[in-house]
Amino acid sequence: DALPRTSLLLVVLVVPSVFAFHTLFPLPAWGWLLLPFQLTALWAVPLGLGLAASLLLLRHVPARHAREALGLISTLTLFALWLANSFLLPRVGTMPGSAVDVRGTLARLTELASPTPGAWMAHALEYAAAGAPAVSLLATLAILGAGAAALLLATAIAACDMETVQARILSGGGRRGDRPRPIRHEPGPDARGLVRAMLARDGRLIARHWTILGDLLTTAVLWTLLPVVAAPLFDASRETLARAMLLGLTVAIGNEVAARVLPLERRALAWSRLAPVTSSRWLAARLAGAGAFAAVLLALATAGTARALELDAGEIARLLAVLVPALLLALATGLWAGATFGDPGWTNPRSMLTPAGRIIATMSLIAQAIGWLVLTDALPELPGLPDERALQGTAALAAALVAALAFADASRRLGDTELA
């Protein structure tokens, strides 16, 4: 059950590092054959330790609060590591007047990390590149032993505490403060308007699952800062950098917010068919709520970026001419991904889509970001093409058409939802 949810991120983080190492220190064929075993062990160590810690925690904390706390910790940890690796580590000892010994700093960091499985894998790669198969194999066996030990620890704790934890979960946690709240009967859509009712309902759902908001904001910040990381590689103007940052934010936040709209309903989504509104109208109201939330974040980011980079009114107007159709397309494709790949049984904000859905949604996000950047920066420079305004107008019409098709298919899928 944990494999599809946890293995993809490990592969995305580790495999590129191994290929980068291979470009400078070529690995032999037998070194690559050891890589799957090393990855499996690296996956098993945190899995076993996490299972053991979760069982111990659930003996004393209600399951919902434990899940929220652990989800927040994992999101913040990934965010901090991303910032450190992207901004802090590449600049160690490179600041003007810096007296930092880069090699000495890295050596001390290596010494601190020496008792960890990641360091053992690094040693295995190092000795494989040096042509020492025996030592590399010993380091690989150390990683496998750590993974086996972590899983054995989780098994031992589960043998003692699993029944107790399951009983606490089934009984609601055993705490007085976890009693169900009384249901408040509020006016229906006809009295207040469908969109207002949906916005109020979204507010209650987000308050109940507040870690979703933290995950959304973290995702938005990561995609916004990505062009800043790559900025030293290119000679970009202020307007180009601002456009790349805001397009990354627009595409990411539009896709991420809209993709969570339908999975947020869980099993109650099937009951939308019994509502006195058509599926397309109900879905349009949900999309309006997601669009309002994304538009607020985008407006705040645009104002902050314009102030930080000192953009004038004309530059801001040119930015908005691209950001508005990009947001429309991102919202529609995200809504389609949620309708197609939504997992009503999700337990973590990052698992609201199935594994295949997360891959397809990420590829769609990347393709949209690259497409808008090419449209705004590369195509206007080519000879024989229409001017920038004509290109943007054509792209806006194409985005509206694709968005309409995505919305229509999502509406059809919602209409086919069966009561469960």
C-alpha positions in Angstrom: 0.0 0.0 0.0 2.9 2.4 0.8 5.0 1.6 -2.2 3.2 3.7 -4.9 2.8 6.7 -2.5 6.4 6.8 -1.3 8.7 5.3 -3.9 8.2 7.9 -6.7 9.7 10.8 -4.7 12.7 8.7 -3.8 13.4 7.8 -7.4 13.0 11.4 -8.5 15.5 12.6 -5.9 18.1 9.9 -5.9 18.3 8.7 -9.6 19.3 12.1 -11.0 22.0 12.4 -8.3 23.4 9.1 -9.3 23.5 10.1 -13.0 25.2 13.4 -12.1 27.8 11.4 -10.2 28.2 9.0 -13.2 29.0 11.9 -15.5 32.2 12.7 -13.6 33.0 9.3 -12.0 31.7 6.6 -14.4 30.1 3.6 -12.8 30.8 0.1 -14.0 27.9 -2.1 -15.2 27.8 -4.1 -11.9 27.5 -0.8 -10.0 24.3 0.0 -11.9 23.0 -3.5 -11.1 23.4 -2.7 -7.3 21.3 0.5 -7.7 17.8 -1.2 -7.4 18.9 -2.9 -4.2 20.3 0.3 -2.8 17.1 2.2 -3.7 14.9 -0.5 -2.1 17.0 -0.3 1.1 16.8 3.5 1.2 13.0 3.2 0.8 12.7 0.6 3.5 14.6 2.5 6.2 12.3 5.5 6.6 9.3 3.3 5.9 10.1 1.0 8.8 11.0 3.8 11.2 8.0 5.8 10.2 5.6 2.9 10.8 7.2 2.2 14.2 7.0 5.9 15.2 3.4 6.2 13.9 2.2 3.1 16.0 3.8 4.5 19.1 2.3 7.9 18.4 -1.2 6.5 17.8 -1.2 4.9 21.2 -1.5 8.4 22.7 -2.8 10.7 20.0 -6.0 10.5 17.9 -5.4 9.3 14.4 -6.6 12.5 12.7 -4.3 14.7 14.7 -1.3 12.4 14.2 -1.9 12.3 10.4 -2.1 16.1 10.2 1.0 16.6 12.3 3.1 14.0 10.4 1.9 15.4 7.1 2.8 18.9 8.1 6.3 17.8 9.3 7.0 15.9 6.0 5.9 18.9 3.9 8.0 21.4 5.9 11.0 19.0 5.9 10.9 18.7 2.1 10.5 22.4 1.7 13.5 23.2 4.0 15.7 20.7 2.2 14.7 22.0 -1.2 15.6 25.6 -0.2 18.9 24.5 1.3 20.0 22.5 -1.7 18.8 25.1 -4.2 20.0 28.3 -2.6 22.3 27.7 0.3 24.6 24.8 -0.8 25.5 26.2 -4.2 26.6 29.5 -2.6 28.8 28.1 0.1 32.1 30.0 -0.1 31.1 31.9 -3.3 30.0 35.1 -1.7 32.4 38.1 -2.1 34.9 38.3 0.7 33.9 34.9 2.0 36.5 32.9 3.8 34.6 29.7 3.9 36.6 26.6 3.1 34.2 24.8 0.7 36.1 21.5 0.7 36.5 21.6 4.5 32.8 22.4 4.9 31.7 19.5 2.7 34.1 17.2 4.5 32.6 18.1 7.9 29.1 17.6 6.5 30.2 14.2 5.2 31.5 13.3 8.6 28.2 14.3 10.3 26.3 12.2 7.8 28.6 9.1 7.9 26.3 6.9 10.1 23.3 7.4 7.8 22.2 5.0 5.0 22.6 7.9 2.5 26.3 8.1 3.3 26.6 4.3 3.0 25.1 4.5 -0.5 27.5 7.3 -1.4 30.4 5.1 -0.3 29.1 2.2 -2.3 29.0 4.5 -5.4 32.4 5.9 -4.7 34.1 2.4 -4.4 32.2 1.2 -7.4 33.6 4.0 -9.5 37.1 3.3 -8.0 36.8 -0.4 -9.1 36.6 -1.9 -5.6 33.6 -4.3 -5.9 34.2 -6.0 -2.5 34.1 -2.7 -0.5 31.1 -1.4 -2.6 29.2 -4.6 -1.9 29.9 -4.4 1.8 28.5 -0.8 1.8 25.4 -2.0 -0.1 24.9 -4.9 2.4 25.1 -2.3 5.2 22.2 -0.4 3.6 20.2 -3.6 3.1 20.8 -4.5 6.8 19.6 -1.1 7.9 16.4 -1.5 5.8 15.8 -5.0 7.2 16.4 -3.8 10.8 13.9 -0.9 10.3 11.2 -3.2 9.0 11.9 -5.7 11.8 11.5 -2.9 14.3 8.1 -1.9 12.8 7.0 -5.6 12.8 7.9 -6.0 16.4 6.1 -2.9 17.5 3.1 -3.8 15.4 2.9 -7.2 17.0 2.5 -5.5 20.4 0.5 -2.4 19.6 -1.4 -3.0 16.4 -4.6 -4.2 18.0 -4.6 -1.4 20.6 -4.1 1.2 17.9 -6.8 -0.2 15.7 -9.2 -0.3 18.6 -8.5 3.4 19.3 -9.1 4.3 15.7 -12.4 2.5 15.5 -13.6 4.0 18.8 -12.7 7.5 17.6 -9.6 8.0 19.6 -11.0 7.8 23.1 -10.8 11.5 23.8 -13.7 13.6 25.0 -12.8 16.5 22.7 -13.3 14.3 19.7 -17.1 13.9 20.0 -19.0 14.6 16.8 -20.3 18.2 16.6 -24.0 18.9 16.1 -25.0 19.4 12.5 -26.0 22.9 11.6 -28.8 23.3 9.1 -28.1 26.2 6.8 -30.0 27.7 3.8 -29.7 25.7 0.6 -28.3 26.9 -2.8 -31.6 28.5 -3.8 -31.6 30.9 -0.8 -27.9 32.0 -0.9 -26.7 31.1 -4.4 -24.9 28.0 -5.5 -21.5 29.6 -5.7 -21.7 31.2 -2.2 -22.9 27.9 -0.8 -19.9 26.1 -2.4 -17.5 28.7 -1.1 -18.8 28.3 2.4 -18.6 24.6 2.1 -15.0 24.8 0.8 -14.1 26.9 3.8 -15.4 24.3 6.2 -13.7 21.4 4.3 -10.3 23.3 4.3 -10.7 24.1 8.0 -11.2 20.4 8.6 -8.3 19.4 6.5 -6.0 22.4 7.1 -2.8 20.6 6.0 -4.1 20.8 2.4 -3.6 24.6 2.5 -0.1 24.2 3.8 0.7 21.7 1.0 -0.8 24.1 -1.6 1.2 27.1 -0.4 4.4 25.0 -0.3 3.9 23.8 -3.8 3.2 27.4 -5.0 6.4 28.7 -3.4 8.6 25.9 -4.8 7.3 26.4 -8.4 7.6 30.2 -8.1 11.2 30.0 -6.9 12.3 27.4 -9.5 13.1 30.1 -12.1 15.2 32.0 -9.5 17.3 28.8 -9.1 17.9 28.7 -12.9 18.3 32.4 -13.3 22.2 32.4 -13.0 22.3 30.1 -16.1 20.6 32.6 -18.4 20.8 36.3 -19.1 17.2 37.2 -18.2 15.7 40.7 -17.9 13.5 41.7 -14.9 10.4 41.2 -17.0 11.4 37.8 -18.2 12.3 36.6 -14.7 9.0 38.0 -13.4 7.1 36.3 -16.2 8.8 32.9 -15.5 8.2 33.1 -11.8 4.5 34.1 -12.1 3.8 31.6 -14.9 5.3 28.9 -12.7 3.1 30.0 -9.9 0.0 30.3 -12.1 0.2 26.9 -13.7 1.1 25.2 -10.4 -1.5 26.8 -8.2 -4.2 26.4 -10.9 -3.5 22.7 -11.4 -3.0 22.0 -7.7 -6.1 23.8 -6.4 -8.5 22.5 -9.1 -7.1 18.9 -9.0 -8.1 18.8 -5.3 -11.7 20.1 -5.7 -13.3 16.7 -6.4 -11.2 14.4 -4.3 -11.9 16.8 -1.3 -15.5 15.6 -1.5 -14.4 12.0 -0.8 -17.3 9.5 -1.1 -19.8 12.3 -0.8 -19.1 13.2 -4.4 -21.5 10.6 -5.6 -24.4 12.4 -3.9 -23.9 15.4 -6.1 -26.0 13.6 -8.7 -29.0 13.9 -6.3 -28.6 17.7 -6.1 -31.2 19.8 -7.9 -28.6 21.1 -10.3 -26.9 19.7 -13.4 -23.5 18.2 -13.1 -22.0 21.0 -15.3 -23.5 23.7 -13.2 -22.4 22.0 -10.0 -18.9 21.6 -11.4 -18.8 25.2 -12.6 -19.6 26.4 -9.1 -16.8 24.3 -7.7 -14.4 25.6 -10.4 -15.4 29.2 -9.5 -14.5 28.6 -5.9 -11.1 27.1 -6.9 -10.5 30.0 -9.3 -11.3 32.6 -6.7 -8.8 31.1 -4.3 -6.1 30.8 -7.0 -6.8 34.3 -8.3 -6.2 35.8 -4.8 -2.9 34.0 -4.4 -1.9 35.1 -8.0 -2.8 38.7 -7.3 -0.8 38.9 -4.1 2.2 37.2 -5.9 1.9 39.6 -8.8 1.8 42.7 -6.6 4.8 41.4 -4.6 6.8 40.5 -7.7 6.1 43.8 -9.4 7.2 45.7 -6.4 10.3 43.6 -5.8 11.5 43.8 -9.4 10.2 47.4 -10.0 8.0 46.7 -12.9 6.0 49.5 -14.6 2.3 49.5 -15.5 3.0 48.4 -19.1 5.1 45.4 -18.0 2.4 44.4 -15.5 -0.3 44.6 -18.2 1.8 42.4 -20.5 2.2 39.9 -17.7 -1.6 39.7 -16.9 -2.3 39.2 -20.6 -0.5 35.9 -20.4 -1.3 34.9 -16.8 -5.1 35.1 -17.1 -5.4 32.5 -20.0 -2.7 30.4 -18.3 -4.7 30.3 -15.1 -7.9 29.4 -17.0 -6.2 26.5 -18.7 -4.5 25.3 -15.5 -7.8 25.3 -13.6 -9.6 23.3 -16.3 -6.8 20.7 -16.7 -6.5 20.4 -12.9 -10.2 19.8 -12.6 -10.1 17.2 -15.3 -7.2 15.4 -13.5 -9.2 15.4 -10.3 -12.3 14.0 -12.0 -10.3 11.3 -13.8 -7.7 10.3 -11.2 -9.1 11.5 -7.9 -8.7 9.1 -5.0 -11.7 9.4 -2.6 -9.8 7.4 0.1 -6.8 9.7 0.3 -5.1 10.1 3.7 -2.4 12.7 2.7 -2.8 15.9 0.7 -0.2 14.7 -1.8 -2.1 11.5 -2.4 -5.4 13.0 -3.4 -4.7 11.7 -7.0 -3.7 8.1 -7.9 0.0 7.5 -8.6 -0.7 7.5 -12.4 -2.7 10.7 -12.0 0.1 12.5 -10.1 2.5 11.6 -12.9 0.1 12.8 -15.7 -0.8 15.9 -13.8 2.8 16.8 -13.2 3.7 16.2 -16.9 0.7 18.4 -17.9 1.9 21.1 -15.5 5.5 21.1 -16.8 4.2 21.1 -20.4 2.0 24.1 -19.8 4.7 26.1 -18.1 7.2 25.4 -20.9 4.6 26.1 -23.5 3.7 29.5 -22.1 7.4 30.4 -21.6 8.2 29.5 -25.2 5.2 31.4 -26.5 6.2 34.6 -24.6 10.0 34.5 -24.9 11.1 32.3 -27.9 8.4 32.6 -30.6 8.3 36.5 -30.8 12.0 36.4 -31.7 11.5 34.2 -34.7 11.2 35.9 -38.1 8.1 35.6 -40.2 5.7 35.1 -37.3 2.9 37.5 -36.2 3.6 40.1 -33.5 3.5 39.3 -29.8 -0.1 40.5 -29.3 -1.4 38.3 -32.2 0.5 35.3 -30.8 -0.9 35.9 -27.3 -4.4 36.2 -28.7 -4.2 33.0 -30.6 -2.7 31.2 -27.6 -5.6 32.6 -25.4 -8.2 31.2 -27.8 -6.5 27.9 -28.0 -6.2 27.8 -24.1 -10.0 28.6 -23.9 -10.8 25.8 -26.3 -8.7 23.2 -24.5 -10.1 24.4 -21.2 -13.7 24.0 -22.5 -12.9 20.4 -23.7 -11.4 19.5 -20.3 -14.3 20.9 -18.4 -16.8 19.1 -20.7 -15.0 15.8 -20.1 -14.8 16.4 -16.3 -18.6 17.2 -16.3 -19.3 14.0 -18.2 -17.3 11.9 -15.7 -19.0 13.6 -12.8 -22.4 12.8 -14.4 -21.4 9.1 -14.7 -20.5 8.9 -11.0 -22.4 6.2 -9.2 -23.7 6.2 -5.7 -21.4 4.2 -3.4 
